[in-house]
């Protein structure tokens, strides 16, 4: 008996057949670890958003300098392409 719904069972079996995973249990363990990492990242992002909103509510923010942001992004892209 599979723990996966039919639409995922085929996917899991394909991953096992390809040699990427040795068993459905290994697949489930990796999936659980990835989900835990995703939850942690979500919690970090939520905390960051909450902190930013609190700063905004307190009036502790400056207007965005769009030109500076664009220049920073262009510089970053140039470094990544080098």
Helices and strands as residue ranges (DSSP letters): H 6-17, H 24-58, H 66-81
